[in-house]
């Protein structure tokens, strides 16, 4: 299977630049996996589109203010860094925007805060070692790392967080969850539709398209995930009772299907699960997701769930109906 098969043309004006208000006013395209039938709704219609007993599984990871502006200690040259993943108290994986940043380069964020490049990869990311822990200072030093296709200023940083976000660690938001409101969660509970939470810290692959022409040659980066035993038990019970597991976002899919390889047991650590057409889903029965970039691993994951031809038709319909795309855009419900 070729990466070029997952390309499509999107009119630039359909890339959402600002979040819609209220959150659940986003449009919602419903796709039936069996028939390919498409319906048009709004996100606030979700309780009526699901069944009582359905179990929603959402990613509660919170975006860190991970974009930092600094300079090289030796030359003063500007450096922009995007922290991707915390390795330990003082070590982070990052992307850097600067000229000639090599192993040994010292980068000064503040006079008392300096990082050294200790490792480089062929893919372009760096490993930085800071002279002190920076977690507690990120709110002071960093800004929200919006995707590069969003050019409008974000006046309220909380609009790039889900309302249930909790554990700091992501370099980008799990955007399918941005549409939920407290009122919508209440309406879901009133319909006996409940939500449980997993953790996956969104990392490098959110920002990088698949670069290999042969899909199977792509090496996806690892992301940290956590599925508690309590959440795993609820999923196992729901499956045994014949209730549907509906993943909120592709990040939740990766957690669930990684855990599904061991019979949905508690999981803690890295996942490098790469889902593309041909993958056999073991846990997920439904998916809530935004519209994804061409040639991305996220688009491949969705195509693996619903079938590539159905996704191609759904995306063509969304473009024809002028849906809003990407992080601040509209959503799909695939059942």
Beta strands, then each sheet from edge to edge (+ up, - down):
strand 1: 27-31
strand 2: 38-42
strand 3: 55-59
strand 4: 61-63
strand 5: 67-72
strand 6: 78-88
strand 7: 91-97
strand 8: 106-110
strand 9: 113-120
strand 10: 126-130
strand 11: 167-170
strand 12: 194-200
strand 13: 223-227
strand 14: 245-248
strand 15: 267-271
strand 16: 286-290
strand 17: 331-334
sheet 1: 2+ 1- 17- 16+ 14+ 3+ 12+ 13- 15+
sheet 2: 4+ 11+
sheet 3: 5+ 6- 7+ 10- 9+ 8- 5+
end
